[in-house]
């Protein structure tokens, strides 16, 4: 560990890593109760990416995400109670109980929304960055996506436009090696995804997405560049999801990846590695770690109780916030 980061930042990042992990573990544990009826994509194993990025972000900076967004939402400051209420389909949910896990939003902290359509929020995030640039503001936009999204045309259109306009946007690719069940090497040639950023004329970074301090360093470089008006950056971060593509279980029995591969990545656990590093540096004690876990567990329990006690949306709200198509208007 280097000495660039101060102790408070390091401890705050560890606690956020731990918090996201424990939230995801709790969702996985309770999902089989069949009260959360929405598809749920867990980010277990990928927590270092949003934590390292969000450690640099201000409340007025904007974040956009895709279907695997719990960590992005929480790291940016999204409300845990409203997130869990959304998973339970309750009226107190962040999208009124009508969006579920894949449609999180919390405008109060700058989390502008997530959507399950592959790459769909990338161009929206670039549009938000264009507004910021036109207004001459110092805010930045972060857009999260997976390796599969880089195979969509809108990804390249958005990258090109952001580069041409020198927009304050950071493209964060969480490369977890799989698009659902398809490995990267059968979908893309043997080159870093970050090279696509270079091809579009923007700064490109590539590194270990399971090392939160590496993520912090690279994200900081990109965000400083964006705030200074020096244009966009793509940051490709190598990471790995532990759970099935969608749901709370394992999926090694599907034979698209091996138990040995998963075990190797679990040895590179972003939460455990950082805990061990902080303890070795005498910045964290096992007692402090236990106290943090107990505090987070209590917060999670209170959030689940809030969600389950909340009412369902009234039937009269079924068509609220639904915009009719032109055909229907006709």
JOKA-V52786 format. One record per backbone hydrogen bond with DSSP energy under -0.5 kcal/mol. NH is the residue of the N-H (numbers start at 1). CO is the residue of the C=O. Records with the same first field share a line. If there is no record, write none. Layout:
# JOKA-V52786
NH: CO / CO
This chain:
# JOKA-V52786
10: 6
11: 7
12: 8
13: 9
14: 10
15: 11
16: 12
17: 13
18: 14
19: 15
20: 16
21: 17
22: 18
23: 19
24: 20
25: 21
26: 22
27: 23
28: 24
29: 25
30: 26
31: 27
33: 30
34: 31
37: 35
38: 87
42: 40
46: 43
49: 46
50: 46
51: 47
52: 48
53: 49
54: 50
55: 51
56: 53
57: 54
61: 58
62: 140
63: 110
64: 142
65: 113
69: 67
73: 69
74: 70
75: 71
76: 72
77: 74
78: 73
83: 79
84: 80
85: 81
86: 82
87: 83
88: 84
89: 86
90: 85
91: 311
93: 90
94: 82
96: 93
98: 95
103: 100
106: 111
109: 106
110: 107
111: 106
112: 63 / 110
113: 63
114: 104
115: 65
120: 117
122: 119
123: 119
124: 120
125: 121
126: 122
127: 123
128: 124
129: 125
130: 126
131: 127
132: 128
133: 129
134: 130
135: 131
136: 132 / 133
137: 132
141: 168
142: 62
143: 170
144: 64 / 142
145: 172
147: 174
149: 146
150: 146 / 147
151: 148
152: 149
155: 152
156: 152
157: 153
158: 154
159: 155
160: 156
161: 157
162: 158
163: 159
164: 160
165: 161
166: 162 / 163
167: 162
169: 167
170: 141
171: 169 / 233
172: 143 / 170
173: 171 / 235
174: 145 / 172
175: 173 / 237
176: 174
179: 182
180: 178
181: 179
182: 179
183: 181
184: 177
186: 183
187: 184
188: 184
191: 189
195: 192
196: 193
197: 193 / 194
198: 194
199: 195
200: 196
201: 198
202: 197
203: 232
205: 234
207: 236
209: 207 / 238
211: 208
212: 210
215: 211
216: 212
217: 213
218: 214
219: 215
220: 216
221: 217
222: 218
223: 219
224: 220
225: 221
226: 222
227: 223
228: 224
229: 226
230: 225
231: 166
233: 169
234: 203
235: 171 / 233
236: 205 / 234
237: 173 / 235
238: 207 / 236
239: 175
242: 44
244: 249
247: 40
254: 251
255: 252
262: 258
263: 259
264: 260
265: 261
266: 262
267: 263
268: 265
269: 266
273: 269
274: 270
275: 271
276: 272
277: 273
278: 274
279: 275
280: 276
281: 277
282: 279
283: 278
284: 278
289: 285
290: 286
291: 287
292: 288
293: 289
294: 290
295: 291
296: 292
297: 293
298: 294
299: 295
300: 296
301: 297
302: 298
303: 299
304: 300
305: 301
306: 302
307: 303
308: 304
309: 305
310: 306 / 307
313: 89
317: 314
318: 315
320: 317
322: 319
323: 321
324: 322
329: 325
330: 326
